């Protein structure tokens, strides 16, 4: 799923990244469906994606203005066994889809898969290593304090259907929908793991929903994961 808003020409490298992944995954024997969500997209973003997309890519316009709602809509529209998210200003490592699909097929438990590393560029530059819940580096209480994983995840469609992303409501002080979703899935018995040897490149913007949430001192919506730690005195 490619989620687009007002990225303009910056969406072109993201689309190219997606195309490379599709080609690689198809070469590994996987069927890939591409759904592009144009959520309140501006004219330039829409025109670029329409002109550069392949014939079998599905482009759908929505009017949510909310990243969680846009992802939930994409999940409902998807037809495949697995779902993977990409924002229209970020990049997947070329082997991401194939590597994630291969390792996902090797496990029967409900698992959300993340790349091993994320390289950030733009307004902030750093490398973020994702945590694997089956490793000692995972600290359950730590997730209640900081988010361990980005939103560019890969999992069975069923997981996303069973646990939709919460909405963002900055007027009420609620945001960080991906962080809240990560915690809620764990409360429902889902494991979060990394795919070894994979990575994403994510653009840090000077202005984003996350930054706006910080500005209003927003928090995640109350969820089962947070409540269990508050109950025992985090």
Secondary structure by P-SEA (a helix, b strand, c coil): cbbbccccccaaaaaaaaaaaaaaaaaabbbbbbbbbbccccaaaaaaaaacccccbbbbbbccccaaaaaaaaaaaccccbbbbbccccccccaaaaaaaaaaaacccbbbbbccbbbbcccbbbbbbbbbcccccccaaaaaccccccccccccaaaaaaccbbbbbccccccaaaaaaaaaaaaabbbbbbccccbbbbbbccccaaaaaaaacccccccaaaaaaaaacc
